[in-house]
Amino acid sequence: MRRIIQYKTVKGSKYIINLDKEVNALIAKGFQPFGSPYIFQDIELFACQAMVRYEEMTEADGGRARGEI
């Protein structure tokens, strides 16, 4: 089982290529996309993507899934 140890929201401009660059840079640092990209509008439009970094849990820290024997 894994637990999330870091969460970030990447905000690109209205051009999806800028979001791709930011997401790929975080993937290289061990992050993974979390959910689907979404659009946020403030004064202008932004494409956003949640990113997380996981850590493997051991049995000592409760690493078994619920209901697992």
CHARMM-style PDB file with segment names, atoms N, HN, CA, C and O in Angstrom:
ATOM      1  N   MET     1       0.839  -1.168   0.000  1.00  0.00      PROA
ATOM      2  CA  MET     1       0.000   0.000   0.000  1.00  0.00      PROA
ATOM      3  C   MET     1       0.891   1.239   0.000  1.00  0.00      PROA
ATOM      4  O   MET     1       1.997   1.224   0.540  1.00  0.00      PROA
ATOM      5  N   ARG     2       0.396   2.302  -0.609  1.00  0.00      PROA
ATOM      6  HN  ARG     2      -0.503   2.314  -1.047  1.00  0.00      PROA
ATOM      7  CA  ARG     2       1.157   3.542  -0.674  1.00  0.00      PROA
ATOM      8  C   ARG     2       0.392   4.657   0.015  1.00  0.00      PROA
ATOM      9  O   ARG     2      -0.835   4.621   0.118  1.00  0.00      PROA
ATOM     10  N   ARG     3       1.128   5.637   0.479  1.00  0.00      PROA
ATOM     11  HN  ARG     3       2.124   5.666   0.396  1.00  0.00      PROA
ATOM     12  CA  ARG     3       0.474   6.829   1.015  1.00  0.00      PROA
ATOM     13  C   ARG     3       1.070   8.050   0.329  1.00  0.00      PROA
ATOM     14  O   ARG     3       2.234   8.056  -0.072  1.00  0.00      PROA
ATOM     15  N   ILE     4       0.257   9.065   0.208  1.00  0.00      PROA
ATOM     16  HN  ILE     4      -0.689   9.060   0.534  1.00  0.00      PROA
ATOM     17  CA  ILE     4       0.701  10.311  -0.406  1.00  0.00      PROA
ATOM     18  C   ILE     4       1.558  11.060   0.601  1.00  0.00      PROA
ATOM     19  O   ILE     4       1.153  11.265   1.745  1.00  0.00      PROA
ATOM     20  N   ILE     5       2.756  11.469   0.163  1.00  0.00      PROA
ATOM     21  HN  ILE     5       3.085  11.302  -0.766  1.00  0.00      PROA
ATOM     22  CA  ILE     5       3.627  12.230   1.051  1.00  0.00      PROA
ATOM     23  C   ILE     5       3.779  13.678   0.591  1.00  0.00      PROA
ATOM     24  O   ILE     5       4.250  14.523   1.353  1.00  0.00      PROA
ATOM     25  N   GLN     6       3.386  13.972  -0.648  1.00  0.00      PROA
ATOM     26  HN  GLN     6       3.004  13.286  -1.267  1.00  0.00      PROA
ATOM     27  CA  GLN     6       3.444  15.353  -1.127  1.00  0.00      PROA
ATOM     28  C   GLN     6       2.398  15.537  -2.214  1.00  0.00      PROA
ATOM     29  O   GLN     6       2.202  14.660  -3.056  1.00  0.00      PROA
ATOM     30  N   TYR     7       1.729  16.683  -2.191  1.00  0.00      PROA
ATOM     31  HN  TYR     7       1.889  17.396  -1.507  1.00  0.00      PROA
ATOM     32  CA  TYR     7       0.662  17.018  -3.139  1.00  0.00      PROA
ATOM     33  C   TYR     7       0.933  18.418  -3.667  1.00  0.00      PROA
ATOM     34  O   TYR     7       1.224  19.336  -2.901  1.00  0.00      PROA
ATOM     35  N   LYS     8       0.835  18.570  -4.974  1.00  0.00      PROA
ATOM     36  HN  LYS     8       0.598  17.823  -5.596  1.00  0.00      PROA
ATOM     37  CA  LYS     8       1.014  19.875  -5.613  1.00  0.00      PROA
ATOM     38  C   LYS     8      -0.034  20.035  -6.695  1.00  0.00      PROA
ATOM     39  O   LYS     8      -0.487  19.061  -7.296  1.00  0.00      PROA
ATOM     40  N   THR     9      -0.412  21.280  -6.932  1.00  0.00      PROA
ATOM     41  HN  THR     9      -0.044  22.072  -6.444  1.00  0.00      PROA
ATOM     42  CA  THR     9      -1.255  21.585  -8.084  1.00  0.00      PROA
ATOM     43  C   THR     9      -0.406  22.390  -9.059  1.00  0.00      PROA
ATOM     44  O   THR     9       0.125  23.446  -8.714  1.00  0.00      PROA
ATOM     45  N   VAL    10      -0.286  21.882 -10.270  1.00  0.00      PROA
ATOM     46  HN  VAL    10      -0.717  21.024 -10.550  1.00  0.00      PROA
ATOM     47  CA  VAL    10       0.471  22.556 -11.315  1.00  0.00      PROA
ATOM     48  C   VAL    10      -0.504  23.411 -12.105  1.00  0.00      PROA
ATOM     49  O   VAL    10      -1.567  22.943 -12.513  1.00  0.00      PROA
ATOM     50  N   LYS    11      -0.136  24.668 -12.318  1.00  0.00      PROA
ATOM     51  HN  LYS    11       0.727  25.049 -11.987  1.00  0.00      PROA
ATOM     52  CA  LYS    11      -0.988  25.576 -13.085  1.00  0.00      PROA
ATOM     53  C   LYS    11      -0.235  26.017 -14.324  1.00  0.00      PROA
ATOM     54  O   LYS    11       0.823  26.639 -14.227  1.00  0.00      PROA
ATOM     55  N   GLY    12      -0.779  25.695 -15.488  1.00  0.00      PROA
ATOM     56  HN  GLY    12      -1.639  25.190 -15.566  1.00  0.00      PROA
ATOM     57  CA  GLY    12      -0.200  26.142 -16.737  1.00  0.00      PROA
ATOM     58  C   GLY    12      -1.012  27.314 -17.259  1.00  0.00      PROA
ATOM     59  O   GLY    12      -1.970  27.737 -16.613  1.00  0.00      PROA
ATOM     60  N   SER    13      -0.655  27.828 -18.380  1.00  0.00      PROA
ATOM     61  HN  SER    13       0.123  27.485 -18.905  1.00  0.00      PROA
ATOM     62  CA  SER    13      -1.451  28.893 -18.980  1.00  0.00      PROA
ATOM     63  C   SER    13      -2.611  28.256 -19.736  1.00  0.00      PROA
ATOM     64  O   SER    13      -2.860  27.058 -19.608  1.00  0.00      PROA
ATOM     65  N   LYS    14      -3.299  29.038 -20.503  1.00  0.00      PROA
ATOM     66  HN  LYS    14      -3.097  30.012 -20.607  1.00  0.00      PROA
ATOM     67  CA  LYS    14      -4.412  28.478 -21.273  1.00  0.00      PROA
ATOM     68  C   LYS    14      -3.928  27.521 -22.366  1.00  0.00      PROA
ATOM     69  O   LYS    14      -4.730  26.814 -22.976  1.00  0.00      PROA
ATOM     70  N   TYR    15      -2.627  27.501 -22.610  1.00  0.00      PROA
ATOM     71  HN  TYR    15      -1.975  28.075 -22.115  1.00  0.00      PROA
ATOM     72  CA  TYR    15      -2.068  26.599 -23.610  1.00  0.00      PROA
ATOM     73  C   TYR    15      -1.618  25.317 -22.933  1.00  0.00      PROA
ATOM     74  O   TYR    15      -0.756  25.352 -22.055  1.00  0.00      PROA
ATOM     75  N   ILE    16      -2.177  24.205 -23.319  1.00  0.00      PROA
ATOM     76  HN  ILE    16      -2.878  24.176 -24.032  1.00  0.00      PROA
ATOM     77  CA  ILE    16      -1.924  22.918 -22.660  1.00  0.00      PROA
ATOM     78  C   ILE    16      -0.464  22.509 -22.747  1.00  0.00      PROA
ATOM     79  O   ILE    16      -0.001  21.760 -21.887  1.00  0.00      PROA
ATOM     80  N   ILE    17       0.276  22.960 -23.736  1.00  0.00      PROA
ATOM     81  HN  ILE    17      -0.100  23.568 -24.435  1.00  0.00      PROA
ATOM     82  CA  ILE    17       1.688  22.590 -23.874  1.00  0.00      PROA
ATOM     83  C   ILE    17       2.499  23.075 -22.666  1.00  0.00      PROA
ATOM     84  O   ILE    17       3.453  22.414 -22.255  1.00  0.00      PROA
ATOM     85  N   ASN    18       2.122  24.227 -22.098  1.00  0.00      PROA
ATOM     86  HN  ASN    18       1.347  24.764 -22.432  1.00  0.00      PROA
ATOM     87  CA  ASN    18       2.822  24.720 -20.907  1.00  0.00      PROA
ATOM     88  C   ASN    18       2.561  23.815 -19.708  1.00  0.00      PROA
ATOM     89  O   ASN    18       3.458  23.583 -18.898  1.00  0.00      PROA
ATOM     90  N   LEU    19       1.352  23.310 -19.593  1.00  0.00      PROA
ATOM     91  HN  LEU    19       0.623  23.499 -20.251  1.00  0.00      PROA
ATOM     92  CA  LEU    19       1.028  22.380 -18.517  1.00  0.00      PROA
ATOM     93  C   LEU    19       1.816  21.085 -18.697  1.00  0.00      PROA
ATOM     94  O   LEU    19       2.317  20.527 -17.721  1.00  0.00      PROA
ATOM     95  N   ASP    20       1.929  20.608 -19.921  1.00  0.00      PROA
ATOM     96  HN  ASP    20       1.522  21.062 -20.714  1.00  0.00      PROA
ATOM     97  CA  ASP    20       2.685  19.391 -20.204  1.00  0.00      PROA
ATOM     98  C   ASP    20       4.130  19.516 -19.710  1.00  0.00      PROA
ATOM     99  O   ASP    20       4.659  18.579 -19.112  1.00  0.00      PROA
ATOM    100  N   LYS    21       4.759  20.643 -19.950  1.00  0.00      PROA
ATOM    101  HN  LYS    21       4.328  21.404 -20.436  1.00  0.00      PROA
ATOM    102  CA  LYS    21       6.144  20.850 -19.521  1.00  0.00      PROA
ATOM    103  C   LYS    21       6.267  20.781 -18.005  1.00  0.00      PROA
ATOM    104  O   LYS    21       7.180  20.144 -17.480  1.00  0.00      PROA
ATOM    105  N   GLU    22       5.349  21.436 -17.302  1.00  0.00      PROA
ATOM    106  HN  GLU    22       4.607  21.954 -17.729  1.00  0.00      PROA
ATOM    107  CA  GLU    22       5.380  21.439 -15.835  1.00  0.00      PROA
ATOM    108  C   GLU    22       5.133  20.038 -15.269  1.00  0.00      PROA
ATOM    109  O   GLU    22       5.815  19.606 -14.340  1.00  0.00      PROA
ATOM    110  N   VAL    23       4.151  19.335 -15.839  1.00  0.00      PROA
ATOM    111  HN  VAL    23       3.596  19.686 -16.594  1.00  0.00      PROA
ATOM    112  CA  VAL    23       3.830  17.979 -15.378  1.00  0.00      PROA
ATOM    113  C   VAL    23       5.003  17.050 -15.630  1.00  0.00      PROA
ATOM    114  O   VAL    23       5.370  16.276 -14.746  1.00  0.00      PROA
ATOM    115  N   ASN    24       5.597  17.104 -16.804  1.00  0.00      PROA
ATOM    116  HN  ASN    24       5.299  17.733 -17.522  1.00  0.00      PROA
ATOM    117  CA  ASN    24       6.746  16.244 -17.117  1.00  0.00      PROA
ATOM    118  C   ASN    24       7.935  16.528 -16.205  1.00  0.00      PROA
ATOM    119  O   ASN    24       8.663  15.604 -15.843  1.00  0.00      PROA
ATOM    120  N   ALA    25       8.146  17.783 -15.828  1.00  0.00      PROA
ATOM    121  HN  ALA    25       7.555  18.534 -16.122  1.00  0.00      PROA
ATOM    122  CA  ALA    25       9.238  18.118 -14.913  1.00  0.00      PROA
ATOM    123  C   ALA    25       8.998  17.484 -13.543  1.00  0.00      PROA
ATOM    124  O   ALA    25       9.937  16.990 -12.919  1.00  0.00      PROA
ATOM    125  N   LEU    26       7.750  17.492 -13.069  1.00  0.00      PROA
ATOM    126  HN  LEU    26       6.987  17.893 -13.576  1.00  0.00      PROA
ATOM    127  CA  LEU    26       7.455  16.871 -11.774  1.00  0.00      PROA
ATOM    128  C   LEU    26       7.495  15.347 -11.851  1.00  0.00      PROA
ATOM    129  O   LEU    26       7.886  14.694 -10.883  1.00  0.00      PROA
ATOM    130  N   ILE    27       7.101  14.775 -12.978  1.00  0.00      PROA
ATOM    131  HN  ILE    27       6.784  15.305 -13.764  1.00  0.00      PROA
ATOM    132  CA  ILE    27       7.213  13.323 -13.144  1.00  0.00      PROA
ATOM    133  C   ILE    27       8.682  12.904 -13.016  1.00  0.00      PROA
ATOM    134  O   ILE    27       8.987  11.879 -12.406  1.00  0.00      PROA
ATOM    135  N   ALA    28       9.575  13.692 -13.587  1.00  0.00      PROA
ATOM    136  HN  ALA    28       9.327  14.524 -14.082  1.00  0.00      PROA
ATOM    137  CA  ALA    28      11.012  13.402 -13.489  1.00  0.00      PROA
ATOM    138  C   ALA    28      11.511  13.464 -12.041  1.00  0.00      PROA
ATOM    139  O   ALA    28      12.542  12.874 -11.715  1.00  0.00      PROA
ATOM    140  N   LYS    29      10.780  14.178 -11.170  1.00  0.00      PROA
ATOM    141  HN  LYS    29       9.943  14.657 -11.434  1.00  0.00      PROA
ATOM    142  CA  LYS    29      11.151  14.288  -9.756  1.00  0.00      PROA
ATOM    143  C   LYS    29      10.403  13.286  -8.882  1.00  0.00      PROA
ATOM    144  O   LYS    29      10.470  13.360  -7.655  1.00  0.00      PROA
ATOM    145  N   GLY    30       9.686  12.342  -9.511  1.00  0.00      PROA
ATOM    146  HN  GLY    30       9.631  12.281 -10.508  1.00  0.00      PROA
ATOM    147  CA  GLY    30       9.031  11.286  -8.752  1.00  0.00      PROA
ATOM    148  C   GLY    30       7.556  11.492  -8.478  1.00  0.00      PROA
ATOM    149  O   GLY    30       6.952  10.691  -7.765  1.00  0.00      PROA
ATOM    150  N   PHE    31       6.956  12.541  -9.022  1.00  0.00      PROA
ATOM    151  HN  PHE    31       7.446  13.191  -9.602  1.00  0.00      PROA
ATOM    152  CA  PHE    31       5.526  12.779  -8.844  1.00  0.00      PROA
ATOM    153  C   PHE    31       4.731  12.017  -9.892  1.00  0.00      PROA
ATOM    154  O   PHE    31       5.267  11.624 -10.928  1.00  0.00      PROA
ATOM    155  N   GLN    32       3.452  11.812  -9.617  1.00  0.00      PROA
ATOM    156  HN  GLN    32       3.016  12.131  -8.775  1.00  0.00      PROA
ATOM    157  CA  GLN    32       2.531  11.192 -10.567  1.00  0.00      PROA
ATOM    158  C   GLN    32       1.278  12.041 -10.656  1.00  0.00      PROA
ATOM    159  O   GLN    32       0.874  12.648  -9.664  1.00  0.00      PROA
ATOM    160  N   PRO    33       0.647  12.097 -11.841  1.00  0.00      PROA
ATOM    161  CA  PRO    33      -0.625  12.819 -11.944  1.00  0.00      PROA
ATOM    162  C   PRO    33      -1.670  12.185 -11.021  1.00  0.00      PROA
ATOM    163  O   PRO    33      -1.688  10.968 -10.837  1.00  0.00      PROA
ATOM    164  N   PHE    34      -2.526  13.011 -10.454  1.00  0.00      PROA
ATOM    165  HN  PHE    34      -2.511  13.999 -10.604  1.00  0.00      PROA
ATOM    166  CA  PHE    34      -3.563  12.565  -9.529  1.00  0.00      PROA
ATOM    167  C   PHE    34      -4.884  13.110 -10.053  1.00  0.00      PROA
ATOM    168  O   PHE    34      -5.178  14.296  -9.906  1.00  0.00      PROA
ATOM    169  N   GLY    35      -5.669  12.245 -10.659  1.00  0.00      PROA
ATOM    170  HN  GLY    35      -5.431  11.281 -10.779  1.00  0.00      PROA
ATOM    171  CA  GLY    35      -6.924  12.695 -11.263  1.00  0.00      PROA
ATOM    172  C   GLY    35      -6.695  13.259 -12.650  1.00  0.00      PROA
ATOM    173  O   GLY    35      -5.623  13.100 -13.234  1.00  0.00      PROA
ATOM    174  N   SER    36      -7.697  13.907 -13.159  1.00  0.00      PROA
ATOM    175  HN  SER    36      -8.568  14.036 -12.685  1.00  0.00      PROA
ATOM    176  CA  SER    36      -7.657  14.458 -14.515  1.00  0.00      PROA
ATOM    177  C   SER    36      -7.313  15.944 -14.492  1.00  0.00      PROA
ATOM    178  O   SER    36      -7.567  16.628 -13.501  1.00  0.00      PROA
ATOM    179  N   PRO    37      -6.738  16.441 -15.582  1.00  0.00      PROA
ATOM    180  CA  PRO    37      -6.517  17.890 -15.672  1.00  0.00      PROA
ATOM    181  C   PRO    37      -7.867  18.612 -15.635  1.00  0.00      PROA
ATOM    182  O   PRO    37      -8.896  18.050 -16.010  1.00  0.00      PROA
ATOM    183  N   TYR    38      -7.844  19.844 -15.184  1.00  0.00      PROA
ATOM    184  HN  TYR    38      -7.008  20.300 -14.879  1.00  0.00      PROA
ATOM    185  CA  TYR    38      -9.070  20.638 -15.143  1.00  0.00      PROA
ATOM    186  C   TYR    38      -8.750  22.075 -15.511  1.00  0.00      PROA
ATOM    187  O   TYR    38      -7.591  22.489 -15.517  1.00  0.00      PROA
ATOM    188  N   ILE    39      -9.787  22.819 -15.816  1.00  0.00      PROA
ATOM    189  HN  ILE    39     -10.729  22.483 -15.811  1.00  0.00      PROA
ATOM    190  CA  ILE    39      -9.656  24.226 -16.205  1.00  0.00      PROA
ATOM    191  C   ILE    39     -10.118  25.094 -15.045  1.00  0.00      PROA
ATOM    192  O   ILE    39     -11.167  24.843 -14.452  1.00  0.00      PROA
ATOM    193  N   PHE    40      -9.340  26.106 -14.728  1.00  0.00      PROA
ATOM    194  HN  PHE    40      -8.488  26.310 -15.210  1.00  0.00      PROA
ATOM    195  CA  PHE    40      -9.670  27.062 -13.678  1.00  0.00      PROA
ATOM    196  C   PHE    40      -9.702  28.440 -14.305  1.00  0.00      PROA
ATOM    197  O   PHE    40      -8.807  28.789 -15.074  1.00  0.00      PROA
ATOM    198  N   GLN    41     -10.718  29.229 -13.989  1.00  0.00      PROA
ATOM    199  HN  GLN    41     -11.445  28.945 -13.364  1.00  0.00      PROA
ATOM    200  CA  GLN    41     -10.794  30.573 -14.541  1.00  0.00      PROA
ATOM    201  C   GLN    41     -10.754  31.597 -13.418  1.00  0.00      PROA
ATOM    202  O   GLN    41     -11.592  31.597 -12.516  1.00  0.00      PROA
ATOM    203  N   ASP    42      -9.762  32.462 -13.499  1.00  0.00      PROA
ATOM    204  HN  ASP    42      -9.082  32.462 -14.232  1.00  0.00      PROA
ATOM    205  CA  ASP    42      -9.671  33.608 -12.606  1.00  0.00      PROA
ATOM    206  C   ASP    42      -9.935  34.795 -13.523  1.00  0.00      PROA
ATOM    207  O   ASP    42     -11.060  34.963 -13.993  1.00  0.00      PROA
ATOM    208  N   ILE    43      -8.946  35.607 -13.784  1.00  0.00      PROA
ATOM    209  HN  ILE    43      -8.032  35.471 -13.402  1.00  0.00      PROA
ATOM    210  CA  ILE    43      -9.089  36.651 -14.796  1.00  0.00      PROA
ATOM    211  C   ILE    43      -8.899  36.033 -16.177  1.00  0.00      PROA
ATOM    212  O   ILE    43      -9.507  36.474 -17.152  1.00  0.00      PROA
ATOM    213  N   GLU    44      -8.063  35.024 -16.250  1.00  0.00      PROA
ATOM    214  HN  GLU    44      -7.569  34.665 -15.458  1.00  0.00      PROA
ATOM    215  CA  GLU    44      -7.879  34.274 -17.492  1.00  0.00      PROA
ATOM    216  C   GLU    44      -8.011  32.785 -17.202  1.00  0.00      PROA
ATOM    217  O   GLU    44      -8.128  32.382 -16.044  1.00  0.00      PROA
ATOM    218  N   LEU    45      -7.994  31.977 -18.239  1.00  0.00      PROA
ATOM    219  HN  LEU    45      -7.899  32.304 -19.180  1.00  0.00      PROA
ATOM    220  CA  LEU    45      -8.118  30.527 -18.081  1.00  0.00      PROA
ATOM    221  C   LEU    45      -6.767  29.896 -17.789  1.00  0.00      PROA
ATOM    222  O   LEU    45      -5.745  30.312 -18.334  1.00  0.00      PROA
ATOM    223  N   PHE    46      -6.770  28.897 -16.931  1.00  0.00      PROA
ATOM    224  HN  PHE    46      -7.600  28.559 -16.488  1.00  0.00      PROA
ATOM    225  CA  PHE    46      -5.569  28.129 -16.636  1.00  0.00      PROA
ATOM    226  C   PHE    46      -5.906  26.649 -16.708  1.00  0.00      PROA
ATOM    227  O   PHE    46      -6.974  26.231 -16.260  1.00  0.00      PROA
ATOM    228  N   ALA    47      -5.009  25.859 -17.265  1.00  0.00      PROA
ATOM    229  HN  ALA    47      -4.141  26.198 -17.630  1.00  0.00      PROA
ATOM    230  CA  ALA    47      -5.124  24.400 -17.207  1.00  0.00      PROA
ATOM    231  C   ALA    47      -4.346  23.959 -15.968  1.00  0.00      PROA
ATOM    232  O   ALA    47      -3.220  24.406 -15.753  1.00  0.00      PROA
ATOM    233  N   CYS    48      -4.939  23.089 -15.154  1.00  0.00      PROA
ATOM    234  HN  CYS    48      -5.854  22.726 -15.329  1.00  0.00      PROA
ATOM    235  CA  CYS    48      -4.314  22.655 -13.900  1.00  0.00      PROA
ATOM    236  C   CYS    48      -4.278  21.130 -13.834  1.00  0.00      PROA
ATOM    237  O   CYS    48      -5.083  20.446 -14.467  1.00  0.00      PROA
ATOM    238  N   GLN    49      -3.333  20.618 -13.060  1.00  0.00      PROA
ATOM    239  HN  GLN    49      -2.680  21.174 -12.546  1.00  0.00      PROA
ATOM    240  CA  GLN    49      -3.211  19.180 -12.840  1.00  0.00      PROA
ATOM    241  C   GLN    49      -2.701  18.952 -11.424  1.00  0.00      PROA
ATOM    242  O   GLN    49      -1.685  19.521 -11.025  1.00  0.00      PROA
ATOM    243  N   ALA    50      -3.405  18.120 -10.669  1.00  0.00      PROA
ATOM    244  HN  ALA    50      -4.230  17.657 -10.993  1.00  0.00      PROA
ATOM    245  CA  ALA    50      -2.927  17.727  -9.344  1.00  0.00      PROA
ATOM    246  C   ALA    50      -1.834  16.678  -9.526  1.00  0.00      PROA
ATOM    247  O   ALA    50      -1.937  15.799 -10.381  1.00  0.00      PROA
ATOM    248  N   MET    51      -0.790  16.784  -8.712  1.00  0.00      PROA
ATOM    249  HN  MET    51      -0.707  17.498  -8.017  1.00  0.00      PROA
ATOM    250  CA  MET    51       0.338  15.858  -8.768  1.00  0.00      PROA
ATOM    251  C   MET    51       0.646  15.391  -7.356  1.00  0.00      PROA
ATOM    252  O   MET    51       0.567  16.173  -6.409  1.00  0.00      PROA
ATOM    253  N   VAL    52       0.996  14.126  -7.213  1.00  0.00      PROA
ATOM    254  HN  VAL    52       1.060  13.491  -7.982  1.00  0.00      PROA
ATOM    255  CA  VAL    52       1.336  13.580  -5.893  1.00  0.00      PROA
ATOM    256  C   VAL    52       2.617  12.767  -5.965  1.00  0.00      PROA
ATOM    257  O   VAL    52       3.005  12.256  -7.015  1.00  0.00      PROA
ATOM    258  N   ARG    53       3.262  12.667  -4.802  1.00  0.00      PROA
ATOM    259  HN  ARG    53       2.947  13.082  -3.949  1.00  0.00      PROA
ATOM    260  CA  ARG    53       4.405  11.774  -4.664  1.00  0.00      PROA
ATOM    261  C   ARG    53       4.024  10.787  -3.571  1.00  0.00      PROA
ATOM    262  O   ARG    53       3.544  11.170  -2.504  1.00  0.00      PROA
ATOM    263  N   TYR    54       4.248   9.508  -3.857  1.00  0.00      PROA
ATOM    264  HN  TYR    54       4.638   9.196  -4.724  1.00  0.00      PROA
ATOM    265  CA  TYR    54       3.878   8.436  -2.948  1.00  0.00      PROA
ATOM    266  C   TYR    54       5.091   7.896  -2.209  1.00  0.00      PROA
ATOM    267  O   TYR    54       6.237   8.087  -2.616  1.00  0.00      PROA
ATOM    268  N   GLU    55       4.797   7.213  -1.108  1.00  0.00      PROA
ATOM    269  HN  GLU    55       3.866   7.057  -0.777  1.00  0.00      PROA
ATOM    270  CA  GLU    55       5.795   6.468  -0.356  1.00  0.00      PROA
ATOM    271  C   GLU    55       5.179   5.103  -0.057  1.00  0.00      PROA
ATOM    272  O   GLU    55       4.020   5.013   0.348  1.00  0.00      PROA
ATOM    273  N   GLU    56       5.947   4.062  -0.255  1.00  0.00      PROA
ATOM    274  HN  GLU    56       6.888   4.135  -0.584  1.00  0.00      PROA
ATOM    275  CA  GLU    56       5.462   2.719   0.072  1.00  0.00      PROA
ATOM    276  C   GLU    56       5.375   2.567   1.584  1.00  0.00      PROA
ATOM    277  O   GLU    56       6.291   2.957   2.309  1.00  0.00      PROA
ATOM    278  N   MET    57       4.278   2.003   2.051  1.00  0.00      PROA
ATOM    279  HN  MET    57       3.534   1.687   1.462  1.00  0.00      PROA
ATOM    280  CA  MET    57       4.106   1.768   3.484  1.00  0.00      PROA
ATOM    281  C   MET    57       4.516   0.338   3.801  1.00  0.00      PROA
ATOM    282  O   MET    57       4.261  -0.581   3.024  1.00  0.00      PROA
ATOM    283  N   THR    58       5.146   0.165   4.935  1.00  0.00      PROA
ATOM    284  HN  THR    58       5.354   0.912   5.567  1.00  0.00      PROA
ATOM    285  CA  THR    58       5.485  -1.173   5.390  1.00  0.00      PROA
ATOM    286  C   THR    58       4.390  -1.664   6.312  1.00  0.00      PROA
ATOM    287  O   THR    58       3.539  -0.885   6.743  1.00  0.00      PROA
ATOM    288  N   GLU    59       4.406  -2.934   6.613  1.00  0.00      PROA
ATOM    289  HN  GLU    59       5.097  -3.567   6.263  1.00  0.00      PROA
ATOM    290  CA  GLU    59       3.414  -3.487   7.520  1.00  0.00      PROA
ATOM    291  C   GLU    59       3.517  -2.827   8.896  1.00  0.00      PROA
ATOM    292  O   GLU    59       2.512  -2.689   9.595  1.00  0.00      PROA
ATOM    293  N   ALA    60       4.718  -2.421   9.285  1.00  0.00      PROA
ATOM    294  HN  ALA    60       5.534  -2.533   8.718  1.00  0.00      PROA
ATOM    295  CA  ALA    60       4.923  -1.772  10.581  1.00  0.00      PROA
ATOM    296  C   ALA    60       4.161  -0.448  10.686  1.00  0.00      PROA
ATOM    297  O   ALA    60       3.657  -0.111  11.757  1.00  0.00      PROA
ATOM    298  N   ASP    61       4.072   0.314   9.568  1.00  0.00      PROA
ATOM    299  HN  ASP    61       4.481   0.040   8.698  1.00  0.00      PROA
ATOM    300  CA  ASP    61       3.299   1.541   9.649  1.00  0.00      PROA
ATOM    301  C   ASP    61       1.878   1.365   9.168  1.00  0.00      PROA
ATOM    302  O   ASP    61       1.258   2.332   8.726  1.00  0.00      PROA
ATOM    303  N   GLY    62       1.350   0.177   9.238  1.00  0.00      PROA
ATOM    304  HN  GLY    62       1.854  -0.608   9.597  1.00  0.00      PROA
ATOM    305  CA  GLY    62      -0.051  -0.026   8.859  1.00  0.00      PROA
ATOM    306  C   GLY    62      -0.234  -0.192   7.375  1.00  0.00      PROA
ATOM    307  O   GLY    62      -1.260   0.210   6.826  1.00  0.00      PROA
ATOM    308  N   GLY    63       0.748  -0.779   6.714  1.00  0.00      PROA
ATOM    309  HN  GLY    63       1.581  -1.105   7.160  1.00  0.00      PROA
ATOM    310  CA  GLY    63       0.743  -0.882   5.263  1.00  0.00      PROA
ATOM    311  C   GLY    63      -0.259  -1.845   4.676  1.00  0.00      PROA
ATOM    312  O   GLY    63      -0.385  -1.914   3.454  1.00  0.00      PROA
ATOM    313  N   ARG    64      -0.971  -2.586   5.483  1.00  0.00      PROA
ATOM    314  HN  ARG    64      -0.869  -2.530   6.476  1.00  0.00      PROA
ATOM    315  CA  ARG    64      -1.965  -3.503   4.937  1.00  0.00      PROA
ATOM    316  C   ARG    64      -3.226  -2.744   4.561  1.00  0.00      PROA
ATOM    317  O   ARG    64      -3.637  -1.817   5.259  1.00  0.00      PROA
ATOM    318  N   ALA    65      -3.822  -3.135   3.478  1.00  0.00      PROA
ATOM    319  HN  ALA    65      -3.488  -3.888   2.911  1.00  0.00      PROA
ATOM    320  CA  ALA    65      -5.077  -2.530   3.050  1.00  0.00      PROA
ATOM    321  C   ALA    65      -6.192  -2.907   4.018  1.00  0.00      PROA
ATOM    322  O   ALA    65      -6.114  -3.936   4.689  1.00  0.00      PROA
ATOM    323  N   ARG    66      -7.211  -2.091   4.089  1.00  0.00      PROA
ATOM    324  HN  ARG    66      -7.274  -1.255   3.544  1.00  0.00      PROA
ATOM    325  CA  ARG    66      -8.347  -2.415   4.963  1.00  0.00      PROA
ATOM    326  C   ARG    66      -8.975  -3.717   4.559  1.00  0.00      PROA
ATOM    327  O   ARG    66      -9.154  -3.995   3.373  1.00  0.00      PROA
ATOM    328  N   GLY    67      -9.307  -4.510   5.541  1.00  0.00      PROA
ATOM    329  HN  GLY    67      -9.162  -4.284   6.504  1.00  0.00      PROA
ATOM    330  CA  GLY    67      -9.940  -5.785   5.272  1.00  0.00      PROA
ATOM    331  C   GLY    67      -8.966  -6.897   4.940  1.00  0.00      PROA
ATOM    332  O   GLY    67      -9.366  -8.057   4.843  1.00  0.00      PROA
ATOM    333  N   GLU    68      -7.684  -6.563   4.761  1.00  0.00      PROA
ATOM    334  HN  GLU    68      -7.359  -5.620   4.840  1.00  0.00      PROA
ATOM    335  CA  GLU    68      -6.679  -7.568   4.438  1.00  0.00      PROA
ATOM    336  C   GLU    68      -6.280  -8.296   5.719  1.00  0.00      PROA
ATOM    337  O   GLU    68      -6.100  -7.669   6.763  1.00  0.00      PROA
ATOM    338  N   ILE    69      -6.145  -9.585   5.640  1.00  0.00      PROA
ATOM    339  HN  ILE    69      -6.291 -10.094   4.792  1.00  0.00      PROA
ATOM    340  CA  ILE    69      -5.793 -10.383   6.819  1.00  0.00      PROA
ATOM    341  C   ILE    69      -4.308 -10.699   6.798  1.00  0.00      PROA
ATOM    342  OT1 ILE    69      -3.805 -11.363   7.705  1.00  0.00      PROA
TER     343      ILE     69
END
